[in-house]
Amino acid sequence: LKSMDTTSLKITIYTAERLRNVAFWRENILRLPLWDVVSPNPEHTVEILHSMGWLLKGLSCELRLLVGFANDAVRDSGLAGFLQPHPNLCSALMSNLYGNPDGVMYRLVNKLSLELIQIDPSLTPPAVDMMKKAVCDLPGPPDIVQGYMILSLPSSSDYEAWIRQFNLISAHKCAMSHLTSAIGMMVDVSLYSADSMKSFQSDLLSSSEYSHPLLHSGGAQVLLESILGKLDIASSGSGHEGMDRVLLPSATRNLSNAVLNLCEFMASLQSEGVKSPGDLVQLGALVSRAVYSSSIGEDTADEASIRYERTSTLGCSLVQLLRSSASVELSFVKQQWDDFVRAAQGLAKLCCFKVDPSGSDPNAIVSVLCRSYLTSLVLAVCDESASTVDQSFVCSFMPLFISQYLELVARLDEDICNFLQVVAAKPFGTQLLVSSRIDRCLNSAAMNYVHEESSVIANLRNTVSSSNQAVLRSPGFLLGHLKLMCALLSSAPAQLPQETSKEFALGCVQILATYQRVFDSLCHNFPEQADILRLFLRVFVLASSLSQPANNTGHGNISNGWSHRFKSVFLAAGFLQNGIIRLVRQISENPLPSSMLPSNFPVELRKSPTVESNTVHVEKDSGKTWWENLDEILKSKKHQSRYVFDVPMGENFFMATPLNKWNEDMFEYSIVSADILFMGLNLIKRLDQLNLIDSLSVARGLLCTSYAAKTVHMRLEEVSARLNTSFTVSFLDADENGSLQLEADYVNILSSQLGMCTRELLVLGLLLCDPREDHKENGSGAIQHQLVVAIEGSGLASSATALNVPKEDQEFISCVCKAIENADK
């Protein structure tokens, strides 16, 4: 079956037919399990275990053949006609295996003996050096006996009895591993058969007497519970020792794969309405016990790698069940609280290996998987209304591991912060992390990176010529650190005292000041890594809102000591002067490609050619914007976008030349840039740094951004009208309909963000018009006139309703426009 050559297929067909003619499978599987005829001879027992393993593997191949085995290789061989489905034979075998509570597979699993066998302690072992010289491979098929060793010494040795027991135990471990591996294969093929049988439209399936045991008689659940019962060592009073101190590691690892397949199958039954979510939660509790006992053990033990694999597999099984039971009442989930807490503890222990793409730790993938499973467990079980620490799910297991997790943050682990941000968003999660001084670890990581960065830059200066300056990308861990800061700052007002929140917010800005070179580089190379730049600004805005809430006038004037400290740290780092101001100017004047914006500005809003621009580096080339940078980035990407859209521009906006199509990437970048613009304007107001703003750029930005907001909103109305027309949608295939819906979502987000940016630019302009503010040498009169020209040029005063913003914001925009116009008069 594996080789797929013509000769192998002919042998397979001939052998399968001969065995069916003599009813080989039916007669032999009814004899399972073979323990009823087990001999007191240990060697004979090992042979019986292997025999059952081979029989189950052969039966798995037969079941696979009975439901049809046709692929390209089979069709090309001309033998496809001999490998057609045999649903009647398949149904008969499945009934023998699972058809009643006394089915063969249930009996086999229930009679499994997975306990470790110990050597008689009264026997004297040989010396270690002697054993090293005498060790050799267990004889047998390589794929079965690989990794199992025996000792070969003369039979007259003084240690003969000890060696004989050692060899028998090794052979027994191998045999049990073989059998449990075959059981896992059997379960996998049986589930495949169950799914395949549903597609047959034959008299057998239409018969009222037919009932697939795995589908309709709870066979999968019974088998799953039986296997989990074998893995449950707590019931025997040995739970505190761990699974590997009581049961055979390789055998339990094999059964965990069967558990995963059964849990996936059970979850699929729930989606089809066969199983209730409550049943899955109860099964999840059983899996949770296995997860906990599976995780116990020393990392230096010989079986550690098996334990990691088994625990990860069981963790995945638990997640499958919980995701499919999301609709169940939380009160029902709480009934299994203790089991889920123990599962979290088991998974949390395996999250402590450092994840470093440049490292060689093979356990890093274990950490990544277990962090993912633990995240899903937290999201499924956590009670958002918890009012005390005792009711907090994250606080039930995190204190045991918090110090190790924080150490990983300081050591630049690239994945741990993705899990910690989920913890931060849960009740008492931020309180736990901040009180554990997560800020110190984030700062330590920043200092470590800066030290490494300085060394790299020094080396590059010696190897790279000045004409070919190398550009350093942001470190891989930084994205996770920024997301974690955002999560902590967002949750701080609800979980921390006000003074603690302000202190932490100030600490975050001080940490990011360490990354000043990274921030400057991101601004200079915008939109390269724009998602990281957006997170920088999000942290700034959140920290600003905690440290210095804006006053009633909207100026964000200094009102307390925390505000003064925040402003001092922020301005000293040069975030505004060296980056944010430039970004605001560049994005506001170029919210869309130049081909989609007005080509001629009013005379009052044209730039003087003698004024040197200090915006993003692309402006060194006149007429070039960040969109040209984006074109180069997208051209360098190897993958092609699935969808192509018309430009987000209303049909009433005439363009002299045809415009290029847009794709998902262009929408994503334009949305990110609009978000950066909005947050940049917000920071300028909060920090009361209007003296850094060029009024001409504000007026030009207002004209371009409002124009973009209106034309994109018009495109949204056109796309929405098509979606709401049942006649149009009915003639679209699924892919076209999905493309139209995706375009509507993109355009809705972009138009909304551009509308809010228009609002913020107007407010900023109004602040510049304040005669009490001596921000510009030419006074407020010229500023007011430039803004009026922009308002009139965009028609904003009379068409605020054309913006995709809430009604109250539309009214506010109209009022501000009138206020600026009246001030100018």
GUMI-685703 format. One line per field, with one value per residue (C-alpha): x, y, z; residue number from 1. Coordinates in steps of 0.1 Angstrom, whole numbers, plus 5000, padded with zeros to 4 digits. Each point is the difference from the previous one (the first is absolute). Layout:
<rs>
east	[X,...]
north	[Y,...]
up	[Z,...]
nr	[NUM,...]
</rs>
This chain:
<rs>
east	[5000,5029,5020,4971,5018,4980,5016,4992,4964,4995,5015,4977,4969,5008,5008,4969,4977,5015,4996,4964,4992,5010,4983,5035,4993,4965,5012,5032,4988,4973,5028,5014,5013,5022,5007,4975,5026,5031,5027,5018,5031,5010,5016,4967,4982,5022,4993,4963,5002,5018,4976,4971,5019,5005,4964,4987,5023,4989,4964,5006,5012,4969,4976,5018,4996,4963,4990,5017,5036,5004,5025,5020,5025,4972,4980,5031,5008,4966,4992,4975,4971,5015,5001,4964,4981,4984,4977,4983,5033,5012,4968,5003,5035,4992,4971,5023,5024,4976,4965,4992,5014,5019,5016,5035,5016,4984,5011,5035,5005,4984,5024,5031,5027,5021,5017,5038,5017,5029,5030,5001,5020,5016,5019,5035,5005,5033,5024,4992,5032,4990,4965,5013,5021,4972,4972,4985,4969,4969,4995,4970,4986,5019,4969,4986,5031,5019,5012,4996,5032,5009,5031,5020,5021,5010,4972,5024,5004,4994,4975,4980,4967,5002,5009,4972,4975,5015,4997,4964,4989,5016,4982,4968,5002,5006,4971,4976,5012,4993,4965,4990,5014,4978,4970,5006,5002,4968,4982,5011,4989,4967,4992,5009,4978,4971,5003,5003,4970,4977,5005,4988,4965,4992,4973,5021,5000,4964,4990,4984,5021,5033,5015,5037,5013,5025,4974,4967,5006,5026,5028,5026,4992,5001,5033,5014,4989,5016,5034,4999,4992,5032,5019,4984,5025,4984,4973,5027,5014,5032,4990,5027,5027,4993,4990,5036,5006,4971,4993,5020,5010,5000,4967,4983,5014,4984,4967,5001,4999,4969,4985,5007,4983,4970,4997,5001,4973,4978,5004,4988,4970,4991,5001,4976,4977,5006,5018,4991,5025,4995,5013,5031,5007,4998,5024,5022,5002,5012,5026,5011,5009,5021,5017,5010,5014,5017,5020,5016,5036,5036,5012,5033,4982,5005,4963,4997,4996,4973,4983,5001,4985,4973,4990,4999,4977,4977,4999,4990,4972,4987,4999,4981,4973,4998,4998,4970,4983,5003,4962,4997,4991,5030,4984,5002,5037,5007,4988,5032,5021,5026,5007,5005,5023,5022,5001,5011,5027,5012,5001,5015,5030,5008,4998,5033,5024,5015,4987,5028,5001,5038,5002,5003,4978,4978,4975,4992,4972,4986,4997,4984,4973,4993,4998,4974,4980,5003,4987,4970,4993,5002,4976,4975,5000,5007,4971,5001,4978,5024,5000,5027,5034,4986,4975,5027,5010,5034,5009,4993,5030,5022,5016,5018,5017,5000,5037,5010,4978,5014,5036,4991,4988,5033,5019,4982,4977,4981,4968,4993,4985,4972,4988,5006,4978,4971,5007,5001,4966,4984,4988,5029,5025,5014,5002,5020,5024,5006,5004,5026,5019,4995,5012,5035,5002,4988,5026,5027,4991,5003,5034,5012,4988,5016,5033,4999,4988,5030,5024,4983,5001,5036,5009,4979,5019,5032,4985,4974,5009,4983,4983,4984,4987,4984,4965,4994,4965,4982,5007,4976,4990,4991,4965,4991,5013,4981,4968,5005,5004,4968,4981,5014,4993,4965,4992,5018,4971,4977,5026,5026,4999,5002,5035,5013,4984,5018,5033,4997,4990,5031,5021,4988,5010,5034,5004,4991,5024,5027,4988,5004,5022,4975,4971,5020,5008,4963,4989,5028,4991,4962,4980,5026,4989,4971,4982,5028,5000,4963,5005,5026,4974,4973,5022,5007,4963,4990,5028,4991,4964,5010,5028,4983,4963,4991,4982,4967,5017,5015,5035,5013,5018,5022,4978,5021,5034,4993,4991,5031,5022,4983,5004,5036,5009,4981,5014,5035,4999,4992,4970,4980,5028,5018,4970,4964,4999,5015,4976,4970,5010,5008,4969,4975,5011,5001,4972,4996,5023,5006,4981,4968,5004,4994,5029,4998,5000,4986,5027,4999,5008,5029,5034,5028,5028,5026,4987,5019,4977,5009,4973,5006,5032,4981,4993,5036,4988,4973,4967,5008,4979,4999,4978,5030,5018,4970,5001,5036,4991,4971,5021,5026,4973,5000,4964,4971,4968,4969,4977,5002,4977,4991,5016,4981,4986,4965,4989,4991,5036,5015,5036,5017,5021,4990,5009,5018,4980,5004,5005,4999,5035,4992,4969,5019,5027,4977,4979,5032,5012,4966,5002,5035,4988,4972,5021,5028,4975,4987,5034,5008,4969,5006,5036,4990,5028,4982,5032,5015,4971,5002,4966,5003,5005,4969,4979,5014,4995,4964,4992,5015,4987,4965,5000,5012,4975,4971,5010,5007,4966,4983,5017,4986,4965,5004,5013,4974,4973,5013,5001,4964,4987,4990,4998,5037,5012,4981,5020,5034,5018,5013,5034,4986,4975,5028,5021,4972,4994,5037,5002,4970,5017,5033,4983,4979,5030,5021,4972,4992,5036,5005,4969,5013,5033,4982,4983,5034,5016,4972,5004,5037,4993,4976,5026,5025,4975,4998,5013,5013,5024,5030,5012,5008,5019,4973,4973,4966,4985,5020,4994,4962,5000,5020,4975,4970,5015,5004,4964,4985,5022,4987,4964,5003,4978,4970,5007,5010,4973,5021,5025,4997,4999,4973,4973,5013,5034,4985,4982,5033,5019,4974,5002,5038,5000,4976,5021,5031,4982,4985,5034,5015,4973]
north	[5000,5024,4993,5003,4982,4976,4968,5011,5008,4966,4983,5020,4992,4963,4997,5020,4977,4968,5011,5011,4967,4981,5026,5005,5034,4992,4967,5015,5033,4981,4984,5033,5007,4969,5003,4972,4976,5017,4976,5005,5000,5038,4994,4986,5031,5023,4980,5002,5038,5004,4976,5022,5031,4984,4988,5035,5016,4975,5006,5038,4995,4978,5027,5026,4978,4993,5036,5005,5007,5020,5027,5011,4972,4974,5014,5001,4964,4988,4982,5024,4976,4975,5026,5011,5005,4970,5017,4967,4984,5032,5002,4964,5005,5033,4984,4973,5027,5026,4987,4993,5008,4967,5009,4988,5034,5008,4966,5005,5035,4990,4971,5019,4999,5031,4998,5001,4968,5003,4977,4980,5022,4969,4992,5014,5020,5000,5029,5030,4995,4964,5009,5027,4973,4975,5022,4992,5006,4980,4976,5005,5022,5034,5022,4980,4994,5032,5016,4969,4984,4967,4986,4972,4981,4963,4980,4988,5036,5008,5026,4977,5004,5038,5001,4977,5022,5031,4985,4988,5034,5017,4975,5006,5038,4996,4976,5023,5030,4979,4991,5035,5014,4975,5011,5036,4990,4980,5029,5024,4977,4992,5037,5004,4971,5014,5033,4983,4977,5030,5008,4966,5001,4963,4977,4993,5035,5007,4970,5008,4972,5018,5020,5008,4993,5028,5025,4990,4979,5021,4976,5028,5014,4966,4992,5035,4996,4965,5013,5030,4976,4981,5033,5012,4990,5023,4974,4975,5024,5006,5034,5020,4978,5008,4977,4990,4986,4976,4993,4992,5034,4988,4981,5030,5023,4977,5000,5038,5001,4979,5024,5029,4983,4991,5035,5015,4976,5008,5037,4994,4981,5031,5022,4977,5001,4964,5008,5027,5025,4988,4965,5015,5021,4968,4982,5031,4995,4964,5012,5027,4974,4982,5032,5007,4966,4998,5032,4989,4991,5012,5017,4980,4966,4976,5001,5038,5004,4974,5018,5033,4985,4981,5031,5022,4975,4998,5038,5002,4974,5021,5031,4982,4991,5034,5019,4979,5006,5038,5004,4982,5020,5012,4987,4965,5005,5011,4966,4986,5029,4980,4977,5029,5018,4969,4997,5037,4992,4971,5020,5030,4979,4992,5037,5008,4991,5030,5006,5014,4995,5001,4976,4962,4989,4973,5006,5035,4986,4983,5035,5015,4973,4999,5038,4998,4973,5018,5032,4982,4984,5035,5014,4971,4998,5035,5018,5036,5010,4987,5025,4984,4985,4966,5001,5010,4970,5015,5006,4963,4988,5030,5008,4966,5010,5038,5003,4977,5018,5034,4986,4989,5036,5014,4973,5012,4970,5007,4984,5002,5035,4987,4979,5026,5026,4975,4997,5038,5004,4976,5010,5006,4991,5035,5004,4967,5010,5036,4990,4974,5029,4991,5035,4991,4970,5021,5026,4973,4986,5035,5005,4966,5007,5035,4985,4973,5026,5023,4971,4992,5036,5004,4969,5012,5034,4980,4979,5021,5030,5033,4998,4967,5005,4969,5003,4981,4985,5001,4970,4971,5002,5037,4994,4978,5024,5029,4980,4990,5037,5008,4973,5010,5037,4993,4979,5022,5024,4971,4980,5024,5030,5033,5008,4966,5003,5033,4987,4970,5022,5022,4969,4988,5033,4998,4965,5010,5029,4973,4990,5036,4988,4974,5025,5025,4973,4989,5036,5005,4969,5002,4979,4972,4981,5024,4977,5004,5038,5000,4981,5026,5027,4980,4995,5038,5009,4975,5011,5037,4994,4985,5025,5032,4999,5029,5029,5016,5023,4971,5015,4973,5026,4989,4995,4978,4986,4968,5020,5021,4969,4983,5030,5005,4963,5000,5032,4991,4968,5021,4979,5030,5020,4971,4979,5007,5035,4988,4970,5022,5024,4972,4979,5029,5014,4966,4979,4984,4997,5033,4988,4998,5036,5034,5009,5038,5016,5035,5027,5007,4963,4994,4993,5025,4983,5017,4984,4968,4972,4978,4973,4964,4994,4995,5037,5006,4990,5026,4985,4967,4988,4970,4983,4996,4983,4977,4991,4988,4980,4983,4992,4983,4977,4965,4990,5012,5015,4979,5029,5030,5030,5032,5031,5013,5030,5010,4998,5037,5010,5003,4991,5008,4969,4964,4990,4968,4973,4996,4968,4989,5013,5035,5002,4987,5025,5029,4991,4998,5033,5017,4985,5014,5034,5001,4990,5025,5028,4989,5001,5035,5013,4982,5012,5036,5002,5022,5020,4970,5000,5017,5016,4997,4962,4998,5018,4979,4969,5010,5005,4967,4979,5013,4994,4965,4993,5011,4981,4968,5003,5004,4968,4983,5011,4985,4967,4998,5006,4970,4978,5010,4992,4963,4999,5009,4977,4970,5002,5001,4968,4995,5014,5032,5005,4996,5025,5025,4995,5003,5032,5014,4993,5016,5031,5004,4999,5023,5026,5001,5005,5027,5017,5001,5013,5028,5008,5001,5022,5025,5001,5004,5029,5016,4999,5017,5027,5009,5036,4993,4974,5017,4970,5016,5032,5011,4997,4983,5019,4983,4967,5006,5009,4969,4978,5018,4994,4963,4998,5017,4980,4967,5012,4987,5026,4990,4963,4986,4974,4986,4987,4965,5012,5000,5027,5019,5002,5013,5027,5009,5002,5024,5022,5001,5010,5028,5012,5001,5019,5025,5006,5007,5025]
up	[5000,5007,4969,4976,4972,4978,5014,5036,4991,4984,5031,5022,4979,4999,5037,5010,4979,5013,5037,4994,4983,5032,5023,5016,5016,5014,5016,5015,5013,5020,5019,5012,5026,5002,5037,5007,4986,5013,5012,5033,4978,4997,4966,4987,5014,4980,4969,5006,5004,4967,4983,5010,4988,4966,4998,5007,4975,4973,5009,4997,4964,4993,5013,4979,4969,5007,4999,4966,4992,4968,4993,4969,5003,5003,4971,4978,5008,4985,5033,5014,4992,5025,5028,5001,5033,5018,5025,5010,5011,5016,5020,5012,5013,5016,5018,5014,5012,5014,4996,5037,5034,4998,4966,4993,5003,5033,5014,4987,5015,5033,5004,4991,5027,4997,5034,5002,5009,5025,5003,5031,5025,5016,4968,4995,4969,4980,5001,4978,4979,4994,4989,4976,4983,5000,4987,4965,4980,5007,4970,4978,4972,5002,5000,5030,5022,4993,5032,5022,5013,5017,5016,4985,5026,5004,5016,5027,5012,5036,4989,4978,5020,5000,4963,4991,5018,4984,4965,5006,5013,4969,4977,5019,4996,4963,4996,5019,4980,4968,5012,5011,4967,4982,5021,4991,4963,5004,5016,4972,4972,5017,5003,4963,4992,5020,4981,4967,5006,5003,4963,4988,4985,5001,5011,5031,5012,4991,5020,5034,5015,4992,5028,4999,5035,5001,4988,5017,5030,5018,4990,4997,5034,5017,4984,5009,5036,5001,4988,5024,5028,4992,5002,5032,5027,5026,5006,5011,5025,4980,4985,5018,4985,4964,4972,4991,5035,4997,4963,4969,4984,4963,5004,5016,4973,4973,5018,5002,4962,5001,5025,4976,4971,5021,5014,4965,4990,5030,4992,4965,5013,5021,4970,4983,5031,5010,5033,5025,5012,5035,4991,4985,5031,5022,4976,5002,5037,4995,4975,5025,5026,4974,4991,5035,5009,4966,5007,5032,4998,4999,4968,5003,5000,4971,4991,5001,4962,5000,5029,4981,4969,5019,5021,4969,4983,5029,5003,4963,5008,5028,4978,4973,5025,5016,4968,4989,5034,4999,5002,5034,5031,5019,5032,4986,4991,5036,5012,4985,5013,5019,4971,4976,5025,5002,4962,4999,5025,4978,4968,5017,5011,4964,4990,5017,4972,4982,4964,4979,4962,5000,5029,4999,5029,4986,5027,4987,4979,5031,5016,4970,4999,5037,5001,4973,5018,5033,4983,4987,5034,5017,4974,5004,5038,5013,5017,4988,5030,5027,5028,5023,4994,5010,4972,4974,4978,4991,5036,5008,4981,4989,5034,4998,4967,4999,5009,4971,4975,5010,4996,4965,4992,5012,4979,4968,4995,4968,5010,5037,4998,4977,5029,5027,4982,5002,5038,5003,4985,5025,5035,5023,4973,4996,5037,5003,4972,5012,5036,4989,4983,4964,4992,5013,4977,4970,5008,5004,4966,4985,5015,4988,4965,4999,5011,4972,4975,5008,4994,4966,4989,5009,4979,4971,5000,4994,4972,4982,4980,5006,4966,5009,5035,5014,5015,5032,5004,5033,5022,4999,5037,4998,4985,5029,5026,4985,4999,5037,5010,4981,5018,5034,4995,4987,5031,5025,5008,5011,5018,5015,5024,4982,5012,4990,4966,4994,5012,4977,4971,5005,5003,4966,4983,5017,4987,4964,5002,5001,4965,4987,4971,4990,5001,4979,4975,4998,4993,4974,4981,5003,4991,5005,5032,5004,5024,5025,4996,5006,5033,5011,4996,5017,5030,5000,4998,5028,5022,4994,5009,5033,5008,4989,4992,4977,5017,4989,4975,4981,5003,5024,5021,5028,5031,5024,5007,4980,4969,5003,5003,4971,4977,5010,4993,4967,4986,5011,4980,4969,4989,4989,4984,4982,4990,5008,4986,4967,4999,5006,4972,4975,5006,5003,4967,4984,5014,4966,4970,4982,4970,5022,5015,4985,4977,5005,5034,5006,4997,5038,5007,4977,5015,4995,4980,5023,5031,5008,5010,5030,4994,4993,4979,4968,4998,4991,4966,4992,4990,5017,5030,5023,4975,4977,5029,5004,4963,5004,5031,4983,4969,5022,5015,4984,5007,4979,5015,4997,4993,4978,5006,4982,5015,5031,4981,4992,4964,5001,5005,4965,4994,4967,4999,5009,5036,5010,5019,5037,5020,5036,5007,4988,5022,5030,4997,4993,5031,5021,4988,5008,5035,5004,4988,5025,5030,4989,4999,5034,5016,4986,5017,5032,5003,4990,4974,4975,4995,4981,4975,4966,4994,4963,5003,5023,4974,4971,5021,5008,4963,4989,5029,4998,4963,5005,5028,4977,4969,5020,5018,4966,4989,5032,4991,4965,5012,5028,4974,4979,5031,5010,4965,5001,4962,4998,5027,4986,4968,5018,5008,5036,4992,4984,5028,5025,4982,5000,5037,5008,4979,5020,5033,4988,4986,5031,5024,4978,4994,5037,5010,4974,5012,5036,4988,4983,5033,5018,4974,5003,5038,4996,4976,5024,5027,4977,4993,5037,5003,5035,4985,4984,4981,4967,4991,4975,5026,5000,4971,4973,5016,5001,4963,4990,5019,4984,4966,5008,5014,4970,4976,5015,5005,5035,5017,4979,4995,5034,4996,4971,5026,5015,5037,5026,4997,5031,4983,4968,5020,5018,4967,4986,5032,4999,4963,5007,5030,4978,4972,5025,5016,4965,4993]
nr	[1,2,3,4,5,6,7,8,9,10,11,12,13,14,15,16,17,18,19,20,21,22,23,24,25,26,27,28,29,30,31,32,33,34,35,36,37,38,39,40,41,42,43,44,45,46,47,48,49,50,51,52,53,54,55,56,57,58,59,60,61,62,63,64,65,66,67,68,69,70,71,72,73,74,75,76,77,78,79,80,81,82,83,84,85,86,87,88,89,90,91,92,93,94,95,96,97,98,99,100,101,102,103,104,105,106,107,108,109,110,111,112,113,114,115,116,117,118,119,120,121,122,123,124,125,126,127,128,129,130,131,132,133,134,135,136,137,138,139,140,141,142,143,144,145,146,147,148,149,150,151,152,153,154,155,156,157,158,159,160,161,162,163,164,165,166,167,168,169,170,171,172,173,174,175,176,177,178,179,180,181,182,183,184,185,186,187,188,189,190,191,192,193,194,195,196,197,198,199,200,201,202,203,204,205,206,207,208,209,210,211,212,213,214,215,216,217,218,219,220,221,222,223,224,225,226,227,228,229,230,231,232,233,234,235,236,237,238,239,240,241,242,243,244,245,246,247,248,249,250,251,252,253,254,255,256,257,258,259,260,261,262,263,264,265,266,267,268,269,270,271,272,273,274,275,276,277,278,279,280,281,282,283,284,285,286,287,288,289,290,291,292,293,294,295,296,297,298,299,300,301,302,303,304,305,306,307,308,309,310,311,312,313,314,315,316,317,318,319,320,321,322,323,324,325,326,327,328,329,330,331,332,333,334,335,336,337,338,339,340,341,342,343,344,345,346,347,348,349,350,351,352,353,354,355,356,357,358,359,360,361,362,363,364,365,366,367,368,369,370,371,372,373,374,375,376,377,378,379,380,381,382,383,384,385,386,387,388,389,390,391,392,393,394,395,396,397,398,399,400,401,402,403,404,405,406,407,408,409,410,411,412,413,414,415,416,417,418,419,420,421,422,423,424,425,426,427,428,429,430,431,432,433,434,435,436,437,438,439,440,441,442,443,444,445,446,447,448,449,450,451,452,453,454,455,456,457,458,459,460,461,462,463,464,465,466,467,468,469,470,471,472,473,474,475,476,477,478,479,480,481,482,483,484,485,486,487,488,489,490,491,492,493,494,495,496,497,498,499,500,501,502,503,504,505,506,507,508,509,510,511,512,513,514,515,516,517,518,519,520,521,522,523,524,525,526,527,528,529,530,531,532,533,534,535,536,537,538,539,540,541,542,543,544,545,546,547,548,549,550,551,552,553,554,555,556,557,558,559,560,561,562,563,564,565,566,567,568,569,570,571,572,573,574,575,576,577,578,579,580,581,582,583,584,585,586,587,588,589,590,591,592,593,594,595,596,597,598,599,600,601,602,603,604,605,606,607,608,609,610,611,612,613,614,615,616,617,618,619,620,621,622,623,624,625,626,627,628,629,630,631,632,633,634,635,636,637,638,639,640,641,642,643,644,645,646,647,648,649,650,651,652,653,654,655,656,657,658,659,660,661,662,663,664,665,666,667,668,669,670,671,672,673,674,675,676,677,678,679,680,681,682,683,684,685,686,687,688,689,690,691,692,693,694,695,696,697,698,699,700,701,702,703,704,705,706,707,708,709,710,711,712,713,714,715,716,717,718,719,720,721,722,723,724,725,726,727,728,729,730,731,732,733,734,735,736,737,738,739,740,741,742,743,744,745,746,747,748,749,750,751,752,753,754,755,756,757,758,759,760,761,762,763,764,765,766,767,768,769,770,771,772,773,774,775,776,777,778,779,780,781,782,783,784,785,786,787,788,789,790,791,792,793,794,795,796,797,798,799,800,801,802,803,804,805,806,807,808,809,810,811,812,813,814,815,816,817,818,819,820,821,822,823,824,825]
</rs>
